[in-house]
Amino acid sequence: MEANAYYERAGDDEFVATTATSSPWDPRMQHGGPPTALIAHAVADAHPRDDVRIARVNAEFLGAIPVGRMRVRTRVARPGRRIEMIEATIEIDGRDAVTARVWRIATQPHGTIPPAATPRDPVPPLPGAMPVPSWLHFGYGDASEWRNVYGAGEAGPAAVWVRPRVPLVAGEPTRPVETVLLVADSANGISAELPMGPYLFVPPSLSVAVEREPRGEWVLLEARTALESDGIGATTFRLADEGGWLAYGTQALYVEKRA
């Protein structure tokens, strides 16, 4: 049965993960995108401010993240009128499973800052509807619509447009920046340099800098992965909407041949 959301709310700070969060590595464990987006959702709910927006999220995955009941704790670690930092923790079964730091920066009226000197490179257009490739048939993969621009499903750099099919939290609106964070942790998967079947390439962390507020329901993810023969790698990526590039990030990778 398809899930109607990534999470269902179970209390003020408690949520239950659905099968839509499950990862390609193990259906009992969550993909890193949904919990990162859930942290942004919890921060906005617990610390509402109309004069700031998320500028950076650094998430640390402290081991596997089971599909199940979760508690999200947040606190303002660095208060400020113009710049603030909020710390968040996802707790599962009495264990800290994810920690994150969310930087929020106060916005100024549009036009306050002059245009940048360097022109932006164009964003590839959104392709038409495509069949879902077999490698995306797992909980998290099935919860979104994917349209390949180039590379995804093959070894090497890739770019895909992605649109979540369900809300982040059942019965609650998904903010545009939460959609971006839902997608971002897929960077190492679409740009894999090794086949996913015989190899693991797991990110223990995710860092995303967000330049502007996203618009629309589609997110473009463009990624490139580099690997070393000693089992460590790195993925770099950027994200866009149909109006242009808007966020940039990195993932460290643990790489291992499956037993």
Residue pairs with C-beta under 8 A, 6 or more apart in sequence:
2 20
2 142
2 143
3 18
3 19
3 20
3 139
3 143
3 166
4 18
4 166
4 167
4 170
5 18
5 20
5 166
5 167
5 168
5 169
5 170
5 171
6 17
6 18
6 20
6 21
6 34
6 37
6 38
6 143
6 164
6 166
6 167
6 168
6 169
6 182
7 15
7 16
7 17
7 18
7 21
7 34
7 38
7 70
7 168
7 169
7 170
8 15
8 16
8 18
8 169
8 170
9 15
9 169
9 170
9 171
9 172
10 16
10 69
13 42
13 46
13 71
13 72
13 73
14 69
14 70
14 71
14 72
15 38
15 69
15 70
15 71
15 72
15 169
16 68
16 69
16 70
17 30
17 34
17 35
17 66
17 67
17 68
17 69
17 70
18 67
18 139
19 27
19 67
19 139
20 34
20 139
20 140
20 142
20 143
20 166
21 30
21 31
21 34
21 35
21 67
21 139
21 140
21 143
22 28
22 29
22 30
22 31
22 67
22 138
22 139
22 140
23 29
23 30
23 31
23 32
23 138
23 139
23 140
24 31
24 135
24 138
24 140
24 141
24 189
24 196
25 200
25 202
26 64
27 67
27 138
27 139
28 66
28 67
29 64
29 65
29 66
29 67
30 65
30 66
30 67
30 140
31 139
31 140
31 185
31 186
32 59
32 61
32 65
32 185
32 203
32 206
33 140
33 181
33 182
33 183
33 184
33 185
33 186
34 140
34 168
34 182
35 59
35 61
35 65
35 70
35 90
35 97
35 98
36 57
36 59
36 98
36 100
36 181
36 182
36 184
36 185
36 206
36 208
37 168
37 174
37 178
37 179
37 181
37 182
38 70
38 72
38 90
38 168
38 169
39 57
39 59
39 72
39 74
39 88
39 90
39 98
39 100
39 102
40 54
40 57
40 102
40 175
40 177
40 178
40 181
41 168
41 169
41 172
41 174
41 175
41 178
42 72
42 74
42 88
43 54
43 74
43 86
43 88
43 102
43 104
44 175
46 74
47 74
47 76
47 86
49 104
51 106
51 107
52 84
52 104
52 105
52 106
52 107
53 104
53 105
53 107
53 177
53 210
53 213
54 102
54 103
54 104
54 177
54 210
55 103
55 104
55 105
55 209
55 210
56 101
56 102
56 103
56 207
56 208
56 209
56 210
57 100
57 101
57 102
57 103
57 181
57 206
57 207
57 208
57 210
58 100
58 101
58 205
58 206
58 207
59 98
59 99
59 100
59 205
59 206
59 207
60 98
60 99
60 100
60 204
60 205
61 97
61 98
61 203
61 204
61 205
61 206
62 95
62 96
62 97
62 98
62 99
63 95
63 97
64 97
65 90
65 92
65 97
65 98
66 92
66 93
66 97
67 139
68 92
68 93
69 92
70 90
70 91
70 92
70 97
71 90
71 91
71 92
72 88
72 89
72 90
72 91
73 88
73 89
73 91
74 86
74 87
74 88
74 89
75 86
75 87
76 84
76 85
76 86
77 85
77 86
77 87
77 101
78 84
78 85
81 106
82 105
82 106
83 103
83 104
83 105
83 106
84 103
84 104
85 101
85 102
85 103
85 104
86 101
86 102
86 104
87 99
87 100
87 101
87 102
88 99
88 100
88 101
88 102
89 96
89 98
89 99
89 100
90 96
90 97
90 98
90 99
91 97
120 244
120 245
121 245
123 220
123 240
123 241
123 242
123 243
123 244
123 245
124 149
124 159
124 220
126 147
126 161
126 218
126 220
126 242
127 147
127 148
127 149
127 161
128 147
129 145
129 147
130 146
130 147
130 148
132 141
132 142
132 146
133 146
133 148
133 152
133 153
135 141
135 153
135 196
136 142
136 146
143 164
143 165
143 166
144 162
144 163
144 164
144 165
144 182
144 183
145 162
145 163
145 164
145 165
146 152
146 160
146 161
146 162
147 160
147 161
147 162
148 158
148 159
148 160
149 158
149 159
149 160
149 161
149 220
149 222
150 157
150 158
150 159
151 157
151 158
151 159
151 190
151 191
152 158
152 159
152 160
152 190
155 192
155 193
155 194
155 195
156 191
156 193
157 191
157 222
157 223
157 224
157 225
158 190
158 191
158 222
158 223
159 190
159 220
159 221
159 222
159 223
160 186
160 190
160 220
160 221
161 218
161 219
161 220
161 221
162 183
162 186
162 218
162 219
162 220
162 221
163 217
163 218
163 219
164 174
164 179
164 182
164 183
164 217
167 173
167 174
168 174
168 178
168 179
168 182
174 182
176 213
176 214
176 215
176 216
177 210
177 213
177 214
179 214
179 217
179 219
180 208
180 210
180 214
180 219
180 239
180 246
180 247
181 208
183 219
183 221
183 239
184 206
184 208
184 221
184 237
184 239
184 247
184 249
185 203
185 206
185 251
186 221
186 223
187 221
187 223
187 225
187 235
187 236
187 237
187 249
187 251
188 201
188 203
188 223
188 225
188 233
188 235
188 251
188 253
189 196
190 221
190 223
191 223
191 224
191 225
191 235
191 237
192 201
192 225
193 201
193 225
193 226
193 227
193 233
194 201
194 227
194 255
197 258
198 257
198 258
199 255
199 256
199 257
199 258
200 254
200 255
200 256
200 257
200 258
201 225
201 227
201 233
201 253
201 254
201 255
202 253
202 254
203 235
203 251
203 252
203 253
203 254
204 252
204 254
205 251
205 252
206 249
206 251
207 249
207 250
207 251
208 239
208 247
208 248
208 249
209 247
209 248
209 249
210 246
210 247
211 245
211 246
211 247
211 248
212 246
213 246
214 239
214 241
214 246
214 247
215 241
215 242
215 243
216 241
216 242
216 243
218 241
218 242
219 239
219 240
219 241
220 239
220 240
220 241
221 237
221 239
222 237
222 238
222 239
222 240
223 235
223 236
223 237
224 235
224 236
224 237
225 233
225 234
225 235
225 253
226 233
226 234
226 235
227 233
227 253
227 255
231 254
231 255
231 256
232 252
232 253
232 254
232 255
233 252
233 253
233 255
234 250
234 251
234 252
234 253
235 250
235 251
235 253
236 249
236 250
237 248
237 249
237 250
237 251
238 245
238 247
238 248
238 249
239 245
239 246
239 247
239 248
239 249
240 246
240 247
